[in-house]
Amino acid sequence: MGGGSNNSHNIDNGKYVRYTPEQVEALERLYNDCPKPSSMRRQQLIRECPILSNIEPKQIKVWFQNRRCREKQRKEASRLQAVNRKLTAMNKLLMEENDRLQKQVSHLVYENSYFRQHPQNGNLATTDTSCESVVTSGQHHLTPQHQPRDASPAGLLSIADETLTEFISKATGTAVEWVQMPGMKPGPDSIGIVAISHGCTGIAARACGLVGLDPTRVAEILKDRPCWLRDCRSLDIVNVLSTANGGTLELIYMQMYAPTTLAPARDFWMLRYTSVMEDGSLVICERSLNNTQNGPSMPPSPHFVRAEILPSGYLIRPCEGGGSILHIVDHFDLEPWSVPEVLRSLYESSTLLAQRTTMAALRYLRQISQEISQPNVSGWGRRPAALRALSQRLSKGFNEAVNGFSDEGWSMLESDGIDDVTLLVNSSPTKMMMTSSLPFSNGFTSMPSAVLCAKASMLLQNVPPSILLRFLREHRQEWADNSIDAYSAAAIKAGPCSLPIHRPGSFGGQVILPLAHTIENEEFMEVIKLESLGHYQEDMMMPADVFLLQMCSGVDENAVESCAELIFAPIDASFSDDAPIIPSGFRIIPLDTKSEGVSPNRTLDLASALDVGSRTAGDSCGSRGNTKSVMTIAFQLAFEMHMQENVASMARQYVRSVIASVQRVALALSPSSHQLSGGLRPPPASPEAHTLARWISHSYRCYLGVELLKPDGTDLLKSLWHHPDALMCCSLKALPPVFTFANQAGLDMLETTLVALQDITLDKIFDNNNKKTLCSDFPQIMQQGFMCIDGGICMSSMGRAVTYEKAVAWKVLNDNEDPHCICFMFLNWSFI
């Protein structure tokens, strides 16, 4: 009732009222402007529209009620239709996935039957020549290309066809053994079906999902990788060729940021093939061209490690009722040999690839779809697209600071002798556009002529990244120096400012003003207002209040543990979309420790036993409490060149204080700190472990005349493992001596694990002077049996400076009184 045609009518006390088309048009105009007009507004409408003069105000009220009811019903019907379309498409995806799994089961059943009938043959090998892959024992390995491939136009087309075939077999077939990613459950509200590889060359991830965009638009977005992949620094199309079937071949050079300061960045030289399949689906597939001839090539770039993209891509199919069904396969070989062993799991983790790349594509597409369907204005009058652009600027600026590429104008400053914090300076014109000068209210103009970056990385243990990052976000006062924030804000606010003077309590409360949440709350932005207790710091020309634009992700501790980031930048209260942004912040990436369980060719089985046991014993603490992660910190400050030396000194001290605060917070948040005494789990009761503990304790008592461990009846190995001082043993069979064992305090001091410990030599932790002293004193240790070492400074495996009050070294004898190793004990050590 109360409709939109000349047959529309109303009913009031048994009386039907028919509306003319002109009356309906007038009512619709008012409804569009005000769906729920007041009584006064309805009476005004009757006065302004003579064609409504024969209708009573109460009848018009009923018309609006009916109109709102119909609008609500229409929206609900539209929503249910959309849900139905989504469920239908999801059902189709699940049926396809079920078919693929049935094929995989059939293949495994056939292999199992073959092995039962032919146990002597060892391995079952079948060759798929179309994909150039070899399947052995259920695992699929790409056959290495020993001969260079032809990179002429005809050769590239041949490579493209092979890439397409192998990509399709990965996306919809059984070329790779896929397992469901932990914590990901498919459903109408999920991001999609996400799986990771098991037992294949390199690392791989696959995802299937629904996107509310047409296939052409999806393809356009996915091909512009820097717009949605935060880790992508650049993507340059070197050459474009057309194919006879209407497809496109592109030769591409791509650079990726390194996620931490401890590893080099990656680059790729690859072929991308775009075509339309017979069923109308769009396909974008790509692979590296690392071994080609007779065609274009890309020489190695300094500061980059050339990695490889194995056949990967996107299959985009139109979905009934609109939108697209998207299949994604990412398959990489990131050359993990080029990074320290403790970080190699970052480059060997299919889960991390799925989180940072595969799922990032789906989230970005869904976010674009949501912005189109709901173009609402969010916080600070920004539309979602503007906030998305701001988050990309924050992320890109932080990545640039972490990597510090010389072609962007960064140059390294000389160290102060302790290499825990790296300082870089950038005075290039491009960088300085970010800090353009603006007139200040007092008539001065700020001319910051450079940006300084202080960065460092550290290893964290037994604290989940999400919990630590959430604490850093919510308790900024525990680690931040507000005078530094004020200095940064003054620099971009444009006004003369001197170096900050630390004034505890100069800034009071922290007010968080939310701006927006992205898809599934994976990332959100907010404005932090640090309220001043005073009005204005006249001597420093500092603002009374400091505003920070902040982006946060990975703080949901109920989700699968992933990379967590807290990136912020000082802004002006009248912040505009093109305002200068100089980001700083934290990035915490979990390290997968499963690979540490296998340690072939080790010199001491004790190390492996301890490391495995530390993960399996005491499971009451929960698996989340036994985590390792690497945190990267980068802070940027704009300054004038004549202040460089003072700003550099201030930045070093500040980052070191932040590191110390983070370590204190991480220790307090560690789940294990509330469990066993000493906050540590007991080592396993292996025979080798008990034997070495007995040798160390007995030799210390023989040479120094006192007990190393208190004779309180506690197990020797447990007492040694929980000893407050750092204990570590060096092998006598290698030169330079190699560490073979350390207790928990020793591992913390060196910032390493028991497996990675065996790749560290004694000379790596001392400077040149201490190396010479130690080499000259080694004969004394072997002859006298022990030696006392004065306090000094050594380095952790992460390059951080460690001070110790004194150290003791003694010869450890076995049961036959033969030298087994040298044991060092560092007393009262701490990070600088």
N, C-alpha and C positions, 0 to 999 in steps of 0.2 A: 504494500500500500504506500501511498505518497510517492508515486513513481516518477519516471522520466519521460512520459509520452502523453499525448492528448487524451488517452484513455485512463490516465492515472486518476485516482480518487482517494478520498479520505472518509473516515467514518467517525462520527461524533454524536453520541446519544441516539444512535439509530439512524442518523442522517448521513447520506452519502454526498461527498463533495467531489465534483469533477474539476480537474485543472486543465487549463488550456496550455498549448505549447509555450506561449509567451510567459505564462505564470510559472511553469516548470523551469524555464530558462532563467528567470529572475531568482527563483529559489536556489537553483544550482549555483548561480554566481555567488550568492551569499554563503552557501555551504562551502564552496571552495575557499572563501576568505575566512569564514568562521563556522566550523562544523557545529558548534554549540553556542548559539547566540543567546544573550540574556533576554529577559522580557522587554526591557527597554529597547534593545536592539531590534527585536521583532516588530514592536510598535513603530519604530523609526522606519523599518522597511516598508510597512503598510503605507506610511505617510509618503515615502519617497517613490513608491511604485503604485500608481493609480490602478494598475491592472489587478492588484491584490486587495483592493479596497472592499470587495465583496466577501472576503475570507476573514473569519474571526481569528484573533491572535492565538486562541487555544488550538484551533485547527492547524495553524502554521507550526505550533510547538509539536503537535503529533507528527506532522510531516517530517520535521527534523529528527524526531526520535526514530521513525521508521527508516529514514535515510541513513542514519548512523548504524542502525541494526543491519541494514543490507550491506553497508560497507564492511562491517565487521565480519559478516558471513562470507563476503567475497574474498577478503584477505585470508580467512581461515581455509576456505576452499582452495585458494591459490597455494597456501602453505602445504596443505595436505597433498595436493597434486605434485608439488615439488618433492615432498618426502617420498611419495609413491614412485616418482621417476628415479629418485636416488636409490631407493630400495631395489627397484627393478634392475638398475644398472649394477648395483652392488651384488645382487644375486647372480647376474651374468658373470661378473668378475669371479665370484666364488665358485661358480660352476666350472669356469675355465681353469681356475687354480686346482680344483678337485680333479679335473681331467689330467692336468700336468702331473699332479702327485700320483695319480694312478699309474701313469706311464713310468714314473720314477720307481714306484713300488714293483711294477712288473719287471723293470730292468734289474733291480736289485735281487728279486726272486730268481731271475734267470742266472745272474752271476752266482748266487748262493748255490743253486743247483749244479752249475758247472763246476764250481770248486769242490763240491761233495763228490762228483763223479771223476774229476781229474785233479786230485790233491797234489800230484807230483808236478803239475805244470806250473805251480806257483802263482802266476799272474794271468789274468784274462785281459787281453788287449784287443781292442777293436779300433779301427781307424775310420774317422769321418773325414773324407777328403774334401768335402765341400766347406767344412769349417776349419780345416787344417788343425784338428785337435786330436789328441790321443787320450782314450779313456782307459785307465788302468786301475783295477781294484776299486771301481766305483768313484775314482777321483779323476778329474778332467784337467789336463795340463796342455797348454798351448805348445805346439812344436816350435822350438826356436828356429828362427829364420837365419840360417848360416850364410846363404848367398844373398847379396844385395838385391832388393826388389827394383824393378824397372819403374822409374818415376816419370816416364814420358806420358803424354795425355792418354794413350791407349793403356799403358801400364797402370796409371792411376785409376782408370775406369775398372780394370780388372781387380785392383785392390779394393775399390769401393764395393763391387759386387760381392766379393768374399766377406768384406766387413758387414755388409747388410745381412748375408746369410747367417753369419755367426752371431750377430746381434739378435736376430729374430729367434735363433735357437736358445739364446740365453733368456730372452724376455718371455717367451711362451713355451719353450721346450725344456729339455733336460740336459743341456750342455754344461750346466753348472748345478751342483747339488746345493739347493737353497734351504735354509732353515729359518723359521720365523724368528724375527728379532725379539729378544727378551723384553717383556713389558708392553709389546704392541699387540693389541687385540682388534681385529677387524670389526666394523660395525657401522651403522648409518652416521654416527657422529665422529668416527675416527678419521684420521688424515688419510688412511688407505691401508693396503696390505703391504707390509714392509718385511723384507727378508734379507739375510746376509749369507755370504758364501761359506762353504765348509770344504776345506781340502782342495782349493784350486790355487793356481799361480796368482800371486799378488793378493789384493784385497778387492772385494766386490760387494755391491749392494743392489737390491732390486726393489722397486715399489710399483704398486698399481693403485690408482685412485681416480676419483671423479672430480672434474673441474668445470665450473660454470662459465666457461669461455669456449668460443668456437675453435676448431682445430687450427685454423690459420693464425688466429691471435695467440694461441698457446705456442705454436712453433716460433712465431716472431719473438716472443718473450724468452723462450728457452735458448734460442740462438744468441741472444744478447746476455751472455753469461755474467759479465760484471755487474749488471743491474740487479741480479738476484743472489749471486754467490759472493758473500762478503770476502771470502778468501782469494777471489780472483782480482789480481792487480790490473791486468790488461789483456785484451784479446784483439790481435791485429790480423785482418784478412789480407794475406799477401797476394793471392791470385784467385780468380774465379773462372771456372770453365763450365760450359753447358753441355749436357749429354743429349743423345738422340731421343731419349724417352721423356724429355722435359725436365730432367733432374738437374741438380747443380752440384759441382765439385768445388770445394773451397780449400785452399792451403792456408793454414792458420798457425800463427805463433802466439802462444799464451803463456803468461807469467802468473804464478800463484805466490801469495805472501807466505812466509814462514809463520807458524802460530806462536813461536817463542824465540827468544834471543839466542838460544843454545843450538839452533839448527839453521842451515842455509835454506833459502827459498828454492822453489821448483819452477822449471819451465818445460814447455811441451811444444814440439813441432809435429803437427798432425794434419790429417785429411778429414774433412767433413763432407758427408754425402747426404743430400736432401732429395727425396723423391716421393712420388705418389704411387701407392700400391693398387692392384687391380680392384680391391674392394673399396677404394676411396680413402684408405687410411694414409696419413702423412707419416713418413719415416725420416728421422734425422739420426744418422749413425756416424761414428768417428773412430779413428784409431791413429796411433803415432806413426810417423814416417822416419824412424831412427836409423834405418839401414836401407837406403835407396841409392840409385844411380841414374844417370841420364835425365836428371831433372833438377828443379830448384831444391836447395837445402838451406838449413839455418845453422850457422856456426854456433858453438857454445858461447854463452854469455857469462861474463864474470859475475861472481857472487850467486850464481844459480847452479843447481844440480839438474841435469836433463833427466826427467822422469818419463814414464811411458803410460799412455792410455791404451789399454787393450780394447778390442771391439766393444763399444758402448753406444748408448744413444737413447732415443725417445720414439715410441710408437704411439701415435695420436689417432684415435678413432672417434668419429662423430657418434654422439649419444642420442638416442631417441628422446625427443622432447627438448633438445637443446643441450649445449655443453659438450664435453669431451670425456672419453675414457683414455687415461694416460698410463702407459707402461714406461718405466725408467730403469735403465741398467747403467750403473757406474762401475767400471772395472779398471783399476790402476795398479801399477807397480811403481811405488814412490821411492825406490832405491834406499831402503832403510840403513844400508851399510854406511851411509854418509853422516849419520848422527851418533852421538854417544849412546852406548848400550842401554843406559837407563831410560832413554827416550825412544828407543826403537819401537816400542809398542804403539806409539802415536802413529807410526807409519806402517804398522802391520795390523791395524785394527779395522776390520770391516764394519764394526759397530760405529766407530767414530766417523768413518766415511759416510755411513747411512745418515747419521745425525747431522753432520755439517754440510753435506752436499745433496744427497738424494732427497731427504725429507725437506731440506731447505727449498728445493725447487717446488715441491708440492705446496708448501706453506705460502710461498710467495704468490703462486698462481691463485690459491684460494683467497689470499688477501686482496689481490687485484679484483677478483670477482666480487668480493664483499664490498669493496670501495665503490664499484660500479652500481651495485644494487642498493647500497645504503650510503649515499654520499653526504653523510651528516657531518656537521661541524663538531670537532672535539675540543679538548682543552686549549685555552688561550686563543680561541677563535680559529684554530687550524683544522683544515680538512685532513682526513686520514692520509691522503697522498702526500701532503706537506710534511706530516709527521714521519712518514716513511722515508722521505728524502732526508730529513734531519737525522734519522737513525743511521742511514747509509753514510752520511757525512761524518758522524761520530765514529763509526766503525772504520771507515777508510782512513781517517786521520790517526786513529790509534794504531792501525796496521802499519801505516807509514812510519810512525814513531818507533814501533817495535823492530822493523826491518832496517830503517835508516839507509836507504839506497843512495849511493853517491850521485847517480844521475838525477836525483831530485834535490841535490844541493847539500846533502848531509856530509859532514866531515867529523872525524873523531878527535876529541881532545885528549891531551896527554894524561895518563893515569897519575894518581897521587901515590903510586906504589902499592896500592891495594886494588885488585882488579874485580872487586865484587860489584861495583856500579860502573856502568859505561856511560860516558857523556858524549853527546853529539851536538853539533851546532849547525844551523841552517840559516843562511842569510840570502838565499836566492830570491829574486824578485817574485817568483810564483808563490813562494811560501809567505812572503811579506804582504801579499795581497790579502792574506787571512787576517792580518793585524793592521789594516789600513787606518791611518790617523783620522780622528774626528775632533771637531772643536769641543772644548770642555767649557763648562759654565763659568770658570774663572778666567777665561781668555787664553789659557795655555793650549797647546796642541801636543799630543803624545806622538812620538816618532819611534816606535820600537823598530829596531833595525835587524833583529835576528830572533830566532827561536832556539832555545836550548832544550834538549831531551835527556833526561836521566832515566836509565832503564836497568833492570836486573831480573834474574830468574832464580827461583829457589824450589827445592823439593819439599813437599809436605807429606806427612804420613798420618794415617789413622784419623783423618777428618774429611768427611764428604764435602766436595766443592760447593754443593748447594747450601749446606748449613753455614759454612765459613763465609760465603759471599753474602748471604742474607744478613749475617751479623755485621759485616762491614758496611752494608747499606743502611741498616737500621741504627747502628751505633757508631756513627762517623767520629764522634768525639774520642773514641778509644784509639784511633790511629792518626787522625788528620790534625794538622796544625792550621787553625783557622786564619792565622796571619798570612800563611802562604796562599790560601784561597783568596784572601782579600787583596794580596799583591797581584795575583793573576787576574782578578776581576778589574782592578784598577788599570792594568796594562791594556786590556781590550776595551775598557770604558773610555780610554783616551784622556789622559791627564798626567802631569808629572808625578812620579812616585819613586820613593827610595826603597831600599831593601827592607823587608819586613822585620820588625822586632817582635819576638815571640812574647805574647802577653796572655798567659793562661786565663781563660774565662772571658776574653775580650768579646767573644761571640757566644751567644746563649743558645736558645732553642733551635732545633732543626725542624722545619715545617716542610712536609712533603705534599706537593700539589700534583696529583696524577694528571697525565695528559691523555694517554691512550693505551689500550692493550691490543696486541696483534693476535693472529690466529692461535687459538688454544692457549692463550696466555704464555706463549713461549718467550715473548719479549714484551716489555712495556717501557714507556718513557714517562718521565716525571720532571718536575722542576723542584729543586731543593732551595729553600730559603733559609739561610743562616742568619738568624736575627741577632743584631748587635745589642749589647747591654748599654752602650753609649750611643751618642748621636753621630759623631764624626771624628775620625782620627786626623786632626788637622796637620800634624807633623808628617804624616804619611800620605795625605790626600786620599785616604781610603773611604769607600762608601760606607754608610751606616749599615746597610744590609747587603749581603752577598747572595747572588742567585747562581745556581748551577743547573744546566740542562743535563739530565742523567738518563742513561739507558741501562736496563738491567735484564739479564736473561739467565736461565738455568737455575732458578732459585726454588723450583718445586721439588722438594725432597722426596715426594711420592712418585715422581716420574723416573724413568731410566736415567741413571747418572750420566750427565753429558757435560760438555764445555759450559762453564759459567763465566759471565762477563759483567763487569760493572765499569762503565765508561762515562765520564762526565767532562763538562767544559764550562768555564765561567761565561755568563751571559749578562747582558744589560736588562734592566726591568722592562724596557721598551724593545724587547727582542724581536727582530725581523727574520724572515726566512733566509735572507742572504747575509746575515750578520756574521762576523768572523767567529770561527770555532777552532779552538786549540785543545783537542781532547787529551785526557789523561785517564788512567784507570788500571784495572786488574783483569787478568784472564787466568782462569784455573781449568786445567785439562786433566781429567783422570787418566792414570796410567794403568793399562791392563797388566796385571802381575802374573797371569796364568802361564805366560811363556817362560817365566823364571823357574817353573817347576822342572824344566828339562835343561840339564847343564852337562852336555857331553864333554869328555876329554878334560875334566877338571882335575887339579892336582890333589885335592883333598875332599873326600866324600862328605866330610863333616859339614862343609858349607852348604851343599845341596840339601842334606838332611835337615839342617837347621832352618833353611829358608822354606822348605816344604812344610816342615812341622809348624812353623810360625803361622802358616795359613790354615792349618788343619786343626791344631790344638786349640783348646779354649774357644770353641765355636759359640759359646754362650754370649760372647760379645757381639755376635752378628757379623755377617760378611761385610756390612757397610763400615764397620769399625776398622777393618783391615785393608784400608785403601791407601794408594799412593797417588799423588798428583803433582803436577808442576805448575807453579804460579809464575806468571810474567807480569812485571810492574813497569809502567812507563809513565813518566810525568813530564809535561812540557810547560815551559815558561817563556813568555815574550820579554825581551829586554833590549836595552841600548848597548851597542858594542863596547863602549868604554867601561861598562859594568860587568864584562864577561867573566873576569876572574872571580869577582865576589859572588856573582850569581852561580857560577860553577861550584864554588865551595859550599854555598848554601844548599844547592840541589843535592850534592853528594850527602851532606849531613841529613837532609830531610828524607831521602830515599832510604838511607840506612836506619833512620829512626822508624820509618814505616815498616821496614822488614822486621825489625825487632818487635814492633807492636803486633804484626801479623803472626809471628812465631809464638808470642805469648798468648794471643787469642786462640790460635790453632791448638796449642797444648791444652788450654782450658776447655775447648769444645770437643776434644778428642774423646770418643766414647770409651776408649780403653783407660782414660784417666780416672774414670769412675768405677773401674772394674778391679782387676788384681792389684795387689800392693805394688807400688812403684810404677803403676800405669803400664806394665808390660806383661805380655803373655809368656808362660813358661816355655822354654825350648823343649824339643822332644828328647826322650830318654834313649838316644841311640848310643851304642857302645863307643863309637869314635868320639862323640861329643864328651862323654864322661871321661874318656881317656885323656883327651887334650886338656880338659879342665884340671884333672889331677896333676898332669905334668906341669902346667903353668903354676899352679899353687905350690907344688913341692919345690920347684926350682926357685921361686921367689923367696921361700922360707930358707932355703939353703944358702943363697947368695946374700940376701939382705938381713937375715936373722930375725925377721918378723913375719907375722901371718898376713897374707894378702886378703884372705877371706875370713870372716869371723867364724870361729868354731862353735856355732850355735845349733848344730844338728841339722841345718838346712842342707839340701842337696848341693854339692859343689858346683855342678853345672848351672843350676838355677841362680846361685849366689854370684857366679861369674857373669852370667848373662845380665843380671840386674845391677851389677856394680855401678855406682854413680860416676866413676871415672871412665874415660875412654880407653879401652883395652883393644889392641890389635896386634896380630902376629904376622911376621914376614918370613917367607921361605928363604932358606940358605942355599938353595940349589940354583937360583937364578940371579943374574946381574943385569940391571939393578934389581934389588930385592922386590919381590911381588907380595902384596898382601894376600893372605890365605884365610884369615879369620878375623872377626871383630865382634865384640859384644854389642848390645843395643846402643849404648852410649857412643861407641866407636862408629857405628853406622850413622848415627845422627850427626856426629861431628863431621864425617866425610860426606854426608848427604848422599848416601848410596845404598845399595842392597848387597846381600851376601854374594849373589852371583856377579853383579857388576863390580864388586870389590876386587875380584880376582883379575880384573883388567887394570888395576891401579898399581903403579910402582911407587916405592917409597920416595924416590926423588921428585915425583910429581907434586907432592904436597909441601915441599920446602923450596925456598928461594935459593939462589946460587951460593950465598954465603953459608947458609945452613947445610946445603948439600956437601960443600967442601969440608965443613966441620964434622958432619956425620961420617963421611967417607974416611977421614983421618982417625975417627974414634972407633970405628968398627973393629979394628984389631984389638983395641982395649977391651971391648965387650967380650970378644971371643977368648981373650987371655984371662982377664979378671973375672968375667962372668956377669958383670953388670956395669952400669954407668948412669950417673945423674946428669940431666940436661937442664940448663937454665931456661927460664921462661922465654917465650918468644911468640912468633906468628907463623902459622902455616896456612895452607889453602885447602878448602874442601874440593870435592870432585866437580862442584858447580862453579868453582873459581871464587868462592867467598872467603874472606879472611877470617881466621880463627885464632884467638889468643889463648895461651895456656900459661898457668902460673909456673909450672915446672913439669918435667917429664922424667920417667925412669925407664931404662931399657935393660933387659936381662936375657941371658941365654936359657932357653928351655931345653931340658934334657929328657930323653925318653927313658924307658925302663932299663935299657942297656947302658945308661949314662952317656949316650952319644947325643951330640947337638941335633935338635930337631928343627928349631926355628928361633927367631928373636922376637920377644914380646915387648911392646911399648905401652906405657901407661901415661896418659896426659891428664894432669890434675887441674881441676877448676878451669875448664875450657869454656869459652863462650864466643859467639859470633860478634864481630865488630859492627 
